[in-house]
Structure formats: structure tokens, C-alpha cells
Amino acid sequence: MKTIFFLNQKYSRFFLILLIFVLNSCSSDSKNENTNPSVTRRSFNMGFTPWPFAATLAAQNEIYSFIDDNADLIAIHLDGGVPWPEALTPNNFDNYGSGVKNEINGITSRLTSLTNKEIYLGVSPFNGLRDDKALYWNTSTNESNPSPWDTYDFDNNFLVSAYANYVDEVIKKINPKYVNYAIEINEYYHNVPADRTKLQYFYINVYTILKNKYPDIIFMTSFTMSSPGSVKMQETADLFLHLKDYLDMTGISIYPYAFFSHSDKGDPANLPNNWLSQISSIAPGKPYFIAETGFVGESLSIPAFGLNVTSDENKQRAYLLKLFQEANNLDVEGIVWFSPYDFDDLWSSSLNDDLSLVWRDTGLKDGNQVSRAALQLWNEWLSYIFL
């Protein structure tokens, strides 16, 4: 059986990659360290995506084993297209393309090997650039949309029904507690302002269909976070006013070393005071879930993007500590650190592009699979009582 993994696409960035395998707290006082005995609780589940560090079965096995040992949540992130025509018919999974079936069946099989893990599912109706609807997922990801699907907009009832049916099929397979039905929705809102009314029609109807069928599942959309007060954050606050009745929780996607605008972004000491807490003003009245985050454990230079970040494993650890403390203060319900290991091998063998470099070195283990300082901190917090 084949397993297909996807590289998450971000903002105007991160293209999706197809890999085929043979098998598949605490106190608000920032001075409180993880070793402070008063820090005994966490508000959040802690997890990772099974993003591999190499294109090998051994790497796949290692990542799932790592998640089993170092998390109480696993994040399944499907961002490589939608089987639009097949999904228009309800309960039609057996007729989906081989790529879709192999990936989802492979995930289902892998999940049975894990012990007592909550499941977060993230699905995207958008393409990788977040400026159009998702492409076609058939035998492979991101195929061209067939006619007439290439002409449908987000206010088309066929598009709405097909997408809701597709998410329904994945839910039936993996039984998630949390479902993000529109990954990084504010990026599309920002990129295609002319489509905002059509987008509203889409999310109102998709949420209504899914929530009526699964009243106990926690549904969310996620917002990418940038510098407090930025145009994108102002737009996100506007979007939330229209969206708030169609989500049970607010998802957060945050990589401040890359997508904030403050100076010396590789040092978490320079983060704006409200770098994370700004969400309580942007999207008030809902619980929060950090659906994606990470921080580089070494310096990063990408001249093509004008990105030059000086960091190391101690600064990565400092970010993680800030993240945990701020998340506890906000009663965040989940944190997903996207990449468990640096993916140097995967980058060298399969990616080799500037864009994926942004996330390559965000693992809690480095490119040689050696633990960074942040992993010990992660596991100390994992041992705290989850409330």
C-alpha cells in the first residue's frame, strides 16, 4: 500500500510535495521557568504532524514512534487538493482516486498503532498560494481541475456539497476530535478581496452541513498570525466578525521568526508583547487552538526572500517556553509543533528549494536526529497535568 505525504503550503509560499512510500502555565510571569514547581498544569494537548525527515519507510516509522512517545495529540494535515467530482456523490470514497484512498487509508492504519492520542484534522479548500480554490486530488495531488470544476466559484452549490462530502469521508475514517475545515482562511480573504461574499457563502454552508451531522466535533478555521496591528491582522478581525457563528474554536498558524516584521526575529526576547495574545482582540469569545507553529533551531538565510534570521537551539527553546506560558494564559486547547525533526535529508533529496528552507530546521531534533534543548522542555510540559 502506498502512503502519500504532503508538504504544507503557506501564505504565498510552500508548494505541496508528493512522496510515495512502500508502506505506509502556568503563571503569567515570564520569569517562571519550566522547572518551577508551581508550574504543574497545562491547558493544551501537545502534538505534531507526521511530517517525515527523509523519503524512507524508516523515517516514516520513526516519526510515528516519536509522536507516540512524545505527544498526546496527532495532527493530520491534508492540503494537497480535493477530489471534487468524486466527492459530489455522498458516501463515494471507494470511487475516489488511488492517491486519495491510499493516503487516507494509510493514515487510518497508522493511527491504530498510536496510544491514547487526540486527533486534529486540518483540511484546505484553497490552493497552496491561498488565492484560488484547491486543485484536484486524484492519483496525485494538485492536478488541474477538470471541467466544469475549473469554473466553479466558492458560492457554487456543487463546490460546497463536494467539499462537505469530502471532509465527511475523512472524518468517518479517522474520527477526529478537532476539524479545521478551512486552513488559513484569512490568507484567501486577504489575497482575493473580490471573493469575500462568495467565501462567506461557502463557509456558512460547509459549517452548517458538517456541524449538523457531527454536533460533538469541534470545528474551526485557522488564521495565520503576523505582526500586531498589521493590515492582515486588521482584515482578520473583520473576517472574524462574519465568521464567528460558523466556528466553535479559533485556529492559529504562527511562525514569528519568518512572518512577523520586528527586528532580530531569531531572538524570541524581541517578540512584541502581544505577539500571541493579540488573538483575543482579533477573535474574542472563542477558545483557541494553535494548529501550526515552529521556530528554527539554527540560523536561517534565504536571500531570495530577504530573510536572515540568527538563531540556535537555545533561542528555539526560549520560543517554546514563551509559547507554553502564553498559551496557558489564553487557555489554548491544543498546540501543534508542525515538524518533529529537521528535514535536511528530505530537502536535499526531494525539495531543494528556497521556500521549504523556511521550515526545514524547525524540528525538536536536528538534521542528524539529535535532540535539541527544546525537546526536554517539551517533555517536561507534556508531563504536567492537562486541565
RONUFI-247955 format. One record per residue (C-alpha): y, x, z; residue number from 1. Coordinates in pm, 1 decimal. Each point is the difference from the previous one (the first is absolute). Layout:
REM residues N
site c2:Y | c1:X | c3:Z | koldren:NUM
...
//
This chain:
REM residues 387
site c2:0.0 | c1:0.0 | c3:0.0 | koldren:1
site c2:347.9 | c1:124.4 | c3:-75.2 | koldren:2
site c2:291.2 | c1:14.1 | c3:238.5 | koldren:3
site c2:354.7 | c1:5.1 | c3:-130.3 | koldren:4
site c2:284.8 | c1:134.0 | c3:206.6 | koldren:5
site c2:365.6 | c1:-50.5 | c3:-67.3 | koldren:6
site c2:296.9 | c1:218.4 | c3:71.7 | koldren:7
site c2:268.0 | c1:-216.9 | c3:152.1 | koldren:8
site c2:308.7 | c1:-39.7 | c3:-214.3 | koldren:9
site c2:334.8 | c1:8.7 | c3:166.9 | koldren:10
site c2:348.4 | c1:-107.7 | c3:-94.4 | koldren:11
site c2:91.8 | c1:139.4 | c3:-340.6 | koldren:12
site c2:-284.1 | c1:237.5 | c3:43.0 | koldren:13
site c2:-367.9 | c1:58.4 | c3:83.4 | koldren:14
site c2:-220.9 | c1:-90.0 | c3:-300.2 | koldren:15
site c2:-345.8 | c1:-142.1 | c3:65.5 | koldren:16
site c2:-296.2 | c1:231.7 | c3:-51.5 | koldren:17
site c2:-354.1 | c1:-107.8 | c3:-67.7 | koldren:18
site c2:-284.8 | c1:200.3 | c3:151.0 | koldren:19
site c2:-362.4 | c1:-95.1 | c3:-61.4 | koldren:20
site c2:-270.3 | c1:107.7 | c3:243.3 | koldren:21
site c2:-376.5 | c1:-20.1 | c3:-7.1 | koldren:22
site c2:-0.7 | c1:-206.7 | c3:322.6 | koldren:23
site c2:201.2 | c1:-137.3 | c3:143.7 | koldren:24
site c2:2448.3 | c1:-140.4 | c3:2812.1 | koldren:25
site c2:67.4 | c1:-3.1 | c3:136.4 | koldren:26
site c2:342.1 | c1:66.7 | c3:155.7 | koldren:27
site c2:307.8 | c1:-14.6 | c3:-221.9 | koldren:28
site c2:99.0 | c1:340.3 | c3:137.4 | koldren:29
site c2:-65.3 | c1:238.7 | c3:-288.2 | koldren:30
site c2:-66.1 | c1:278.8 | c3:252.3 | koldren:31
site c2:-332.9 | c1:-158.3 | c3:98.3 | koldren:32
site c2:-272.5 | c1:214.5 | c3:-153.8 | koldren:33
site c2:-348.4 | c1:-119.2 | c3:-83.8 | koldren:34
site c2:-133.1 | c1:178.8 | c3:308.9 | koldren:35
site c2:222.2 | c1:-201.2 | c3:234.6 | koldren:36
site c2:-244.8 | c1:-201.1 | c3:214.0 | koldren:37
site c2:239.5 | c1:-297.2 | c3:-10.1 | koldren:38
site c2:-83.7 | c1:-41.9 | c3:-369.6 | koldren:39
site c2:-317.7 | c1:-202.8 | c3:26.6 | koldren:40
site c2:39.0 | c1:-277.6 | c3:-256.2 | koldren:41
site c2:63.2 | c1:-45.6 | c3:-367.3 | koldren:42
site c2:96.5 | c1:-320.0 | c3:-174.7 | koldren:43
site c2:-160.7 | c1:96.9 | c3:-329.9 | koldren:44
site c2:-331.9 | c1:53.3 | c3:-171.8 | koldren:45
site c2:-21.6 | c1:344.0 | c3:-161.6 | koldren:46
site c2:-154.9 | c1:65.9 | c3:-338.8 | koldren:47
site c2:-16.0 | c1:171.6 | c3:-337.2 | koldren:48
site c2:-79.5 | c1:-76.7 | c3:-361.4 | koldren:49
site c2:-317.6 | c1:164.9 | c3:-133.4 | koldren:50
site c2:205.1 | c1:214.8 | c3:-236.9 | koldren:51
site c2:-220.3 | c1:300.0 | c3:-92.0 | koldren:52
site c2:101.7 | c1:365.3 | c3:12.9 | koldren:53
site c2:-225.3 | c1:92.9 | c3:-293.6 | koldren:54
site c2:-177.6 | c1:-172.6 | c3:-288.0 | koldren:55
site c2:-342.9 | c1:37.4 | c3:155.5 | koldren:56
site c2:-251.2 | c1:-218.3 | c3:175.6 | koldren:57
site c2:9.4 | c1:238.3 | c3:295.0 | koldren:58
site c2:374.2 | c1:-57.7 | c3:36.5 | koldren:59
site c2:-49.3 | c1:-374.2 | c3:-14.7 | koldren:60
site c2:-267.0 | c1:15.1 | c3:269.5 | koldren:61
site c2:217.2 | c1:226.6 | c3:214.3 | koldren:62
site c2:300.8 | c1:-232.8 | c3:-15.4 | koldren:63
site c2:-196.8 | c1:-307.2 | c3:106.5 | koldren:64
site c2:-161.6 | c1:198.0 | c3:281.4 | koldren:65
site c2:344.0 | c1:124.2 | c3:108.2 | koldren:66
site c2:136.1 | c1:-355.0 | c3:8.0 | koldren:67
site c2:-297.8 | c1:-120.1 | c3:199.7 | koldren:68
site c2:59.9 | c1:270.9 | c3:260.9 | koldren:69
site c2:381.6 | c1:-1.1 | c3:9.7 | koldren:70
site c2:125.2 | c1:-355.6 | c3:-53.8 | koldren:71
site c2:-41.2 | c1:-359.9 | c3:102.7 | koldren:72
site c2:131.2 | c1:-133.3 | c3:-333.0 | koldren:73
site c2:-68.3 | c1:71.9 | c3:-366.2 | koldren:74
site c2:248.1 | c1:-78.5 | c3:-276.5 | koldren:75
site c2:-130.5 | c1:-108.7 | c3:-339.7 | koldren:76
site c2:276.4 | c1:50.7 | c3:-255.3 | koldren:77
site c2:-47.1 | c1:-154.9 | c3:-347.3 | koldren:78
site c2:291.3 | c1:92.7 | c3:-223.3 | koldren:79
site c2:-152.7 | c1:53.1 | c3:-343.6 | koldren:80
site c2:43.2 | c1:-330.5 | c3:-178.1 | koldren:81
site c2:-133.4 | c1:-355.6 | c3:5.8 | koldren:82
site c2:-290.2 | c1:-154.4 | c3:-196.4 | koldren:83
site c2:238.5 | c1:-266.7 | c3:-126.7 | koldren:84
site c2:-205.9 | c1:-202.3 | c3:-254.3 | koldren:85
site c2:-325.8 | c1:11.3 | c3:198.0 | koldren:86
site c2:173.7 | c1:-91.2 | c3:325.9 | koldren:87
site c2:150.9 | c1:-315.1 | c3:-148.3 | koldren:88
site c2:-338.8 | c1:-161.6 | c3:61.5 | koldren:89
site c2:-68.8 | c1:-39.2 | c3:374.1 | koldren:90
site c2:-316.2 | c1:152.6 | c3:147.4 | koldren:91
site c2:-51.3 | c1:209.0 | c3:-313.4 | koldren:92
site c2:-54.1 | c1:344.9 | c3:151.8 | koldren:93
site c2:-328.5 | c1:58.2 | c3:-185.2 | koldren:94
site c2:190.6 | c1:-12.6 | c3:-328.9 | koldren:95
site c2:267.9 | c1:249.7 | c3:102.8 | koldren:96
site c2:5.9 | c1:332.8 | c3:-183.4 | koldren:97
site c2:-241.7 | c1:271.5 | c3:109.6 | koldren:98
site c2:279.7 | c1:211.8 | c3:144.0 | koldren:99
site c2:112.9 | c1:-277.4 | c3:231.8 | koldren:100
site c2:-348.4 | c1:-96.0 | c3:111.5 | koldren:101
site c2:-113.7 | c1:357.2 | c3:59.1 | koldren:102
site c2:306.6 | c1:84.1 | c3:206.1 | koldren:103
site c2:-4.1 | c1:-310.0 | c3:217.9 | koldren:104
site c2:-377.0 | c1:-1.5 | c3:45.1 | koldren:105
site c2:14.4 | c1:368.9 | c3:88.3 | koldren:106
site c2:266.1 | c1:-64.5 | c3:262.3 | koldren:107
site c2:-202.4 | c1:-287.1 | c3:142.8 | koldren:108
site c2:-303.9 | c1:224.0 | c3:31.7 | koldren:109
site c2:196.7 | c1:279.1 | c3:165.4 | koldren:110
site c2:160.6 | c1:-233.1 | c3:253.3 | koldren:111
site c2:-340.8 | c1:-97.0 | c3:137.1 | koldren:112
site c2:-49.2 | c1:361.0 | c3:113.5 | koldren:113
site c2:309.1 | c1:-6.8 | c3:223.1 | koldren:114
site c2:0.9 | c1:-98.8 | c3:365.7 | koldren:115
site c2:237.5 | c1:-263.8 | c3:139.6 | koldren:116
site c2:286.8 | c1:49.7 | c3:-244.5 | koldren:117
site c2:273.2 | c1:-250.1 | c3:-71.2 | koldren:118
site c2:63.3 | c1:-29.7 | c3:-374.5 | koldren:119
site c2:339.0 | c1:-0.2 | c3:-169.3 | koldren:120
site c2:8.7 | c1:-94.3 | c3:-368.5 | koldren:121
site c2:297.5 | c1:85.7 | c3:-220.4 | koldren:122
site c2:17.0 | c1:-141.9 | c3:-354.0 | koldren:123
site c2:275.7 | c1:31.6 | c3:-258.4 | koldren:124
site c2:113.2 | c1:-248.9 | c3:-265.6 | koldren:125
site c2:235.2 | c1:271.6 | c3:-132.5 | koldren:126
site c2:-46.8 | c1:299.7 | c3:-225.5 | koldren:127
site c2:33.6 | c1:350.9 | c3:137.6 | koldren:128
site c2:371.6 | c1:23.5 | c3:-70.6 | koldren:129
site c2:56.2 | c1:-335.7 | c3:172.4 | koldren:130
site c2:198.7 | c1:-125.5 | c3:-299.9 | koldren:131
site c2:-249.5 | c1:-239.1 | c3:-162.0 | koldren:132
site c2:-314.7 | c1:-191.8 | c3:83.4 | koldren:133
site c2:-321.6 | c1:192.2 | c3:52.2 | koldren:134
site c2:-193.7 | c1:123.9 | c3:-298.9 | koldren:135
site c2:-357.1 | c1:-105.3 | c3:-78.3 | koldren:136
site c2:-291.6 | c1:119.3 | c3:212.5 | koldren:137
site c2:-319.5 | c1:-23.9 | c3:-199.4 | koldren:138
site c2:-237.1 | c1:290.9 | c3:-58.9 | koldren:139
site c2:278.2 | c1:230.3 | c3:116.4 | koldren:140
site c2:332.1 | c1:-37.8 | c3:174.5 | koldren:141
site c2:334.1 | c1:-58.0 | c3:-169.1 | koldren:142
site c2:-122.0 | c1:-113.5 | c3:-339.3 | koldren:143
site c2:247.7 | c1:-184.0 | c3:-222.6 | koldren:144
site c2:27.4 | c1:-367.3 | c3:80.1 | koldren:145
site c2:-174.1 | c1:-211.8 | c3:-264.0 | koldren:146
site c2:177.3 | c1:-282.5 | c3:-178.4 | koldren:147
site c2:137.3 | c1:-236.9 | c3:123.1 | koldren:148
site c2:7.6 | c1:164.5 | c3:344.3 | koldren:149
site c2:239.7 | c1:262.4 | c3:-125.7 | koldren:150
site c2:261.2 | c1:-274.2 | c3:-44.0 | koldren:151
site c2:-34.4 | c1:-180.0 | c3:333.5 | koldren:152
site c2:271.2 | c1:30.9 | c3:262.9 | koldren:153
site c2:-31.1 | c1:-41.8 | c3:375.7 | koldren:154
site c2:89.0 | c1:-369.6 | c3:-19.1 | koldren:155
site c2:-297.6 | c1:-72.1 | c3:-227.2 | koldren:156
site c2:-261.6 | c1:-221.9 | c3:164.9 | koldren:157
site c2:-288.0 | c1:182.7 | c3:-169.5 | koldren:158
site c2:125.8 | c1:328.0 | c3:143.7 | koldren:159
site c2:33.6 | c1:-151.0 | c3:347.9 | koldren:160
site c2:-345.8 | c1:-156.4 | c3:-8.9 | koldren:161
site c2:-171.3 | c1:310.3 | c3:-135.6 | koldren:162
site c2:157.0 | c1:225.3 | c3:259.3 | koldren:163
site c2:-81.7 | c1:-232.3 | c3:289.5 | koldren:164
site c2:-359.1 | c1:-30.9 | c3:-124.3 | koldren:165
site c2:-31.7 | c1:379.8 | c3:-26.5 | koldren:166
site c2:125.5 | c1:57.3 | c3:354.7 | koldren:167
site c2:-233.9 | c1:-276.3 | c3:115.5 | koldren:168
site c2:-298.7 | c1:180.4 | c3:-155.0 | koldren:169
site c2:84.8 | c1:326.0 | c3:179.1 | koldren:170
site c2:49.9 | c1:-182.9 | c3:329.1 | koldren:171
site c2:-344.2 | c1:-158.6 | c3:-31.4 | koldren:172
site c2:-154.3 | c1:342.6 | c3:-60.2 | koldren:173
site c2:159.1 | c1:205.1 | c3:278.4 | koldren:174
site c2:113.9 | c1:-254.3 | c3:261.7 | koldren:175
site c2:334.9 | c1:157.8 | c3:96.3 | koldren:176
site c2:208.3 | c1:-90.5 | c3:302.6 | koldren:177
site c2:324.8 | c1:95.2 | c3:-176.7 | koldren:178
site c2:89.8 | c1:-60.0 | c3:-365.1 | koldren:179
site c2:306.2 | c1:147.8 | c3:-168.2 | koldren:180
site c2:16.4 | c1:-216.6 | c3:-311.2 | koldren:181
site c2:302.5 | c1:174.5 | c3:-156.6 | koldren:182
site c2:20.4 | c1:374.2 | c3:65.5 | koldren:183
site c2:360.1 | c1:129.3 | c3:10.4 | koldren:184
site c2:147.9 | c1:-326.6 | c3:-122.0 | koldren:185
site c2:356.8 | c1:114.5 | c3:64.6 | koldren:186
site c2:-40.5 | c1:268.6 | c3:-266.4 | koldren:187
site c2:-52.6 | c1:-267.3 | c3:-266.5 | koldren:188
site c2:284.8 | c1:-203.9 | c3:147.3 | koldren:189
site c2:222.6 | c1:306.7 | c3:-30.9 | koldren:190
site c2:-119.5 | c1:109.5 | c3:-344.2 | koldren:191
site c2:3.7 | c1:-337.4 | c3:-177.2 | koldren:192
site c2:286.1 | c1:-205.1 | c3:146.0 | koldren:193
site c2:-10.7 | c1:-242.9 | c3:-293.0 | koldren:194
site c2:-348.1 | c1:-110.8 | c3:111.2 | koldren:195
site c2:77.7 | c1:-90.0 | c3:359.6 | koldren:196
site c2:-36.9 | c1:-375.0 | c3:-48.2 | koldren:197
site c2:-329.9 | c1:49.0 | c3:-184.9 | koldren:198
site c2:-121.6 | c1:234.1 | c3:273.0 | koldren:199
site c2:84.2 | c1:-262.0 | c3:261.0 | koldren:200
site c2:-209.5 | c1:-258.2 | c3:-185.4 | koldren:201
site c2:-288.8 | c1:246.6 | c3:-3.5 | koldren:202
site c2:-8.1 | c1:94.7 | c3:366.5 | koldren:203
site c2:59.5 | c1:-355.3 | c3:124.4 | koldren:204
site c2:-297.8 | c1:-129.8 | c3:-193.2 | koldren:205
site c2:-234.7 | c1:294.6 | c3:54.7 | koldren:206
site c2:60.6 | c1:-3.3 | c3:375.5 | koldren:207
site c2:-42.4 | c1:-377.5 | c3:19.5 | koldren:208
site c2:-330.7 | c1:8.2 | c3:-188.4 | koldren:209
site c2:-145.4 | c1:284.0 | c3:204.9 | koldren:210
site c2:128.8 | c1:-112.4 | c3:338.7 | koldren:211
site c2:-136.6 | c1:-350.6 | c3:-49.6 | koldren:212
site c2:-342.0 | c1:148.0 | c3:-75.7 | koldren:213
site c2:8.9 | c1:269.1 | c3:270.6 | koldren:214
site c2:216.6 | c1:-124.9 | c3:287.6 | koldren:215
site c2:-129.4 | c1:267.3 | c3:239.5 | koldren:216
site c2:76.9 | c1:300.1 | c3:-221.2 | koldren:217
site c2:330.2 | c1:176.8 | c3:62.0 | koldren:218
site c2:185.6 | c1:15.4 | c3:-332.2 | koldren:219
site c2:288.0 | c1:234.5 | c3:-68.5 | koldren:220
site c2:198.0 | c1:171.8 | c3:-270.0 | koldren:221
site c2:124.3 | c1:355.6 | c3:47.0 | koldren:222
site c2:344.9 | c1:155.1 | c3:-33.2 | koldren:223
site c2:71.2 | c1:361.8 | c3:-85.3 | koldren:224
site c2:243.8 | c1:145.6 | c3:249.4 | koldren:225
site c2:292.4 | c1:227.3 | c3:-83.6 | koldren:226
site c2:313.0 | c1:118.0 | c3:177.8 | koldren:227
site c2:154.5 | c1:-258.2 | c3:233.2 | koldren:228
site c2:290.1 | c1:-182.0 | c3:-164.6 | koldren:229
site c2:-103.1 | c1:99.4 | c3:-352.5 | koldren:230
site c2:30.9 | c1:-244.7 | c3:-287.5 | koldren:231
site c2:-375.7 | c1:-44.6 | c3:-11.3 | koldren:232
site c2:-13.7 | c1:-89.6 | c3:370.1 | koldren:233
site c2:282.4 | c1:-250.9 | c3:-46.3 | koldren:234
site c2:-190.1 | c1:-154.6 | c3:-290.2 | koldren:235
site c2:-315.4 | c1:-8.4 | c3:209.1 | koldren:236
site c2:179.2 | c1:-195.7 | c3:270.7 | koldren:237
site c2:106.1 | c1:-249.5 | c3:-266.3 | koldren:238
site c2:-355.9 | c1:-25.5 | c3:-132.0 | koldren:239
site c2:-134.6 | c1:-62.1 | c3:349.3 | koldren:240
site c2:224.3 | c1:-304.1 | c3:42.3 | koldren:241
site c2:-180.7 | c1:-162.3 | c3:-293.2 | koldren:242
site c2:-344.3 | c1:141.1 | c3:79.2 | koldren:243
site c2:-28.6 | c1:-46.2 | c3:376.6 | koldren:244
site c2:-176.5 | c1:-335.3 | c3:-14.3 | koldren:245
site c2:-268.6 | c1:145.4 | c3:-227.4 | koldren:246
site c2:-127.8 | c1:282.2 | c3:216.6 | koldren:247
site c2:-149.8 | c1:16.6 | c3:346.7 | koldren:248
site c2:84.0 | c1:365.5 | c3:52.7 | koldren:249
site c2:234.1 | c1:257.2 | c3:-155.6 | koldren:250
site c2:-162.6 | c1:307.0 | c3:-154.1 | koldren:251
site c2:176.2 | c1:337.7 | c3:-8.6 | koldren:252
site c2:-46.8 | c1:289.9 | c3:-241.8 | koldren:253
site c2:185.1 | c1:307.4 | c3:128.1 | koldren:254
site c2:11.2 | c1:368.0 | c3:-101.8 | koldren:255
site c2:334.8 | c1:124.2 | c3:133.6 | koldren:256
site c2:-47.7 | c1:365.8 | c3:-98.1 | koldren:257
site c2:13.4 | c1:-109.1 | c3:-365.8 | koldren:258
site c2:186.6 | c1:-328.6 | c3:-31.8 | koldren:259
site c2:278.7 | c1:20.8 | c3:256.8 | koldren:260
site c2:331.0 | c1:169.7 | c3:-76.2 | koldren:261
site c2:83.4 | c1:190.2 | c3:322.0 | koldren:262
site c2:15.3 | c1:380.2 | c3:-2.1 | koldren:263
site c2:-291.6 | c1:225.1 | c3:96.1 | koldren:264
site c2:-249.3 | c1:-283.1 | c3:-41.8 | koldren:265
site c2:-295.9 | c1:220.3 | c3:91.8 | koldren:266
site c2:109.6 | c1:4.2 | c3:364.4 | koldren:267
site c2:-59.6 | c1:-334.3 | c3:176.5 | koldren:268
site c2:271.0 | c1:93.7 | c3:251.1 | koldren:269
site c2:248.0 | c1:-88.3 | c3:-275.1 | koldren:270
site c2:-125.0 | c1:-354.3 | c3:-57.5 | koldren:271
site c2:267.6 | c1:-268.6 | c3:41.6 | koldren:272
site c2:-22.5 | c1:-169.1 | c3:340.6 | koldren:273
site c2:-98.8 | c1:-329.7 | c3:-162.5 | koldren:274
site c2:-226.3 | c1:147.7 | c3:-268.6 | koldren:275
site c2:-277.8 | c1:-244.8 | c3:92.6 | koldren:276
site c2:168.1 | c1:-250.5 | c3:231.7 | koldren:277
site c2:229.1 | c1:-107.3 | c3:-286.8 | koldren:278
site c2:-285.3 | c1:-230.7 | c3:-102.3 | koldren:279
site c2:79.4 | c1:-226.2 | c3:295.5 | koldren:280
site c2:339.2 | c1:-75.5 | c3:-158.0 | koldren:281
site c2:-126.6 | c1:-13.1 | c3:-357.5 | koldren:282
site c2:-299.6 | c1:-222.7 | c3:74.4 | koldren:283
site c2:42.8 | c1:-158.4 | c3:344.3 | koldren:284
site c2:-233.9 | c1:-244.9 | c3:164.7 | koldren:285
site c2:-330.2 | c1:125.1 | c3:-140.7 | koldren:286
site c2:-254.9 | c1:248.8 | c3:136.1 | koldren:287
site c2:-19.9 | c1:333.5 | c3:-184.1 | koldren:288
site c2:-276.6 | c1:204.4 | c3:-158.1 | koldren:289
site c2:46.6 | c1:351.6 | c3:-138.9 | koldren:290
site c2:-211.2 | c1:-32.4 | c3:-313.2 | koldren:291
site c2:70.6 | c1:353.8 | c3:-124.1 | koldren:292
site c2:147.0 | c1:313.2 | c3:145.7 | koldren:293
site c2:-46.3 | c1:375.6 | c3:7.5 | koldren:294
site c2:187.1 | c1:327.0 | c3:42.9 | koldren:295
site c2:-54.8 | c1:338.5 | c3:-161.7 | koldren:296
site c2:-167.1 | c1:267.0 | c3:211.4 | koldren:297
site c2:146.1 | c1:284.0 | c3:-204.5 | koldren:298
site c2:308.3 | c1:65.6 | c3:-210.0 | koldren:299
site c2:46.9 | c1:-191.2 | c3:-322.0 | koldren:300
site c2:198.9 | c1:96.1 | c3:-308.4 | koldren:301
site c2:11.9 | c1:-212.9 | c3:-314.1 | koldren:302
site c2:292.7 | c1:120.4 | c3:-216.0 | koldren:303
site c2:-53.8 | c1:-280.3 | c3:-252.6 | koldren:304
site c2:93.3 | c1:-251.1 | c3:271.6 | koldren:305
site c2:254.5 | c1:215.8 | c3:177.5 | koldren:306
site c2:-222.1 | c1:-16.4 | c3:307.4 | koldren:307
site c2:-9.8 | c1:300.0 | c3:231.2 | koldren:308
site c2:-143.9 | c1:-66.1 | c3:345.9 | koldren:309
site c2:-62.6 | c1:263.9 | c3:264.0 | koldren:310
site c2:-279.1 | c1:-113.1 | c3:230.2 | koldren:311
site c2:-312.7 | c1:116.2 | c3:182.1 | koldren:312
site c2:-278.7 | c1:-146.5 | c3:209.3 | koldren:313
site c2:215.5 | c1:-9.1 | c3:314.1 | koldren:314
site c2:265.7 | c1:-204.4 | c3:-176.4 | koldren:315
site c2:-268.7 | c1:-229.9 | c3:-132.5 | koldren:316
site c2:-119.6 | c1:-45.1 | c3:357.3 | koldren:317
site c2:356.0 | c1:-66.4 | c3:114.7 | koldren:318
site c2:30.1 | c1:-275.6 | c3:-260.1 | koldren:319
site c2:-326.8 | c1:-153.9 | c3:111.9 | koldren:320
site c2:117.5 | c1:-4.9 | c3:361.8 | koldren:321
site c2:327.8 | c1:-166.6 | c3:-98.9 | koldren:322
site c2:-195.1 | c1:-247.8 | c3:-209.8 | koldren:323
site c2:-229.7 | c1:-94.6 | c3:287.0 | koldren:324
site c2:283.7 | c1:-34.3 | c3:251.3 | koldren:325
site c2:221.1 | c1:-205.3 | c3:-232.1 | koldren:326
site c2:-293.4 | c1:-216.1 | c3:-109.6 | koldren:327
site c2:-87.6 | c1:-73.7 | c3:361.8 | koldren:328
site c2:360.8 | c1:-97.3 | c3:67.5 | koldren:329
site c2:-14.5 | c1:-245.6 | c3:-291.9 | koldren:330
site c2:-347.8 | c1:-129.9 | c3:94.2 | koldren:331
site c2:-122.6 | c1:97.8 | c3:-345.0 | koldren:332
site c2:-352.3 | c1:-136.9 | c3:-49.7 | koldren:333
site c2:-143.8 | c1:266.4 | c3:-229.4 | koldren:334
site c2:65.7 | c1:347.9 | c3:-139.1 | koldren:335
site c2:-162.0 | c1:131.1 | c3:-318.8 | koldren:336
site c2:31.9 | c1:374.9 | c3:-59.0 | koldren:337
site c2:-68.9 | c1:-8.5 | c3:-371.3 | koldren:338
site c2:-175.2 | c1:332.1 | c3:-68.1 | koldren:339
site c2:-245.1 | c1:133.4 | c3:261.7 | koldren:340
site c2:-29.8 | c1:346.6 | c3:-160.8 | koldren:341
site c2:223.2 | c1:200.0 | c3:-232.0 | koldren:342
site c2:-131.8 | c1:-49.9 | c3:-351.2 | koldren:343
site c2:54.5 | c1:348.6 | c3:-145.4 | koldren:344
site c2:-338.8 | c1:0.4 | c3:-173.3 | koldren:345
site c2:55.0 | c1:-343.0 | c3:-150.8 | koldren:346
site c2:347.5 | c1:98.7 | c3:-113.8 | koldren:347
site c2:-122.1 | c1:319.6 | c3:-165.6 | koldren:348
site c2:-298.8 | c1:-158.5 | c3:-171.9 | koldren:349
site c2:129.4 | c1:-343.6 | c3:-97.6 | koldren:350
site c2:371.4 | c1:-54.8 | c3:59.3 | koldren:351
site c2:205.1 | c1:316.6 | c3:-47.0 | koldren:352
site c2:330.7 | c1:-186.3 | c3:-18.0 | koldren:353
site c2:334.9 | c1:20.8 | c3:178.2 | koldren:354
site c2:-6.5 | c1:-355.5 | c3:127.2 | koldren:355
site c2:-320.6 | c1:11.7 | c3:202.5 | koldren:356
site c2:123.3 | c1:321.0 | c3:162.8 | koldren:357
site c2:225.1 | c1:-221.7 | c3:211.1 | koldren:358
site c2:-306.4 | c1:-117.9 | c3:197.3 | koldren:359
site c2:-248.9 | c1:282.4 | c3:-55.4 | koldren:360
site c2:60.6 | c1:179.9 | c3:330.2 | koldren:361
site c2:31.0 | c1:-294.9 | c3:238.6 | koldren:362
site c2:-353.8 | c1:17.6 | c3:139.9 | koldren:363
site c2:-85.8 | c1:43.8 | c3:365.6 | koldren:364
site c2:-235.3 | c1:264.4 | c3:-135.4 | koldren:365
site c2:130.7 | c1:262.2 | c3:-241.5 | koldren:366
site c2:-129.7 | c1:100.2 | c3:-342.4 | koldren:367
site c2:-277.9 | c1:204.6 | c3:159.7 | koldren:368
site c2:-104.8 | c1:-298.7 | c3:213.5 | koldren:369
site c2:134.1 | c1:171.1 | c3:312.0 | koldren:370
site c2:150.4 | c1:-232.4 | c3:261.5 | koldren:371
site c2:375.7 | c1:6.1 | c3:47.2 | koldren:372
site c2:172.7 | c1:-41.0 | c3:335.4 | koldren:373
site c2:75.8 | c1:-363.4 | c3:-81.6 | koldren:374
site c2:-368.6 | c1:-92.1 | c3:-1.0 | koldren:375
site c2:-36.6 | c1:79.0 | c3:370.2 | koldren:376
site c2:305.7 | c1:-214.9 | c3:71.8 | koldren:377
site c2:-145.1 | c1:-277.8 | c3:-216.5 | koldren:378
site c2:-323.3 | c1:-2.5 | c3:197.0 | koldren:379
site c2:176.0 | c1:8.5 | c3:335.0 | koldren:380
site c2:182.0 | c1:-317.9 | c3:-96.5 | koldren:381
site c2:-318.6 | c1:-147.5 | c3:-143.2 | koldren:382
site c2:-148.8 | c1:33.8 | c3:351.2 | koldren:383
site c2:279.7 | c1:-207.7 | c3:154.7 | koldren:384
site c2:-56.6 | c1:-363.7 | c3:81.6 | koldren:385
site c2:76.7 | c1:-225.4 | c3:-295.7 | koldren:386
site c2:200.0 | c1:-303.1 | c3:113.8 | koldren:387
//
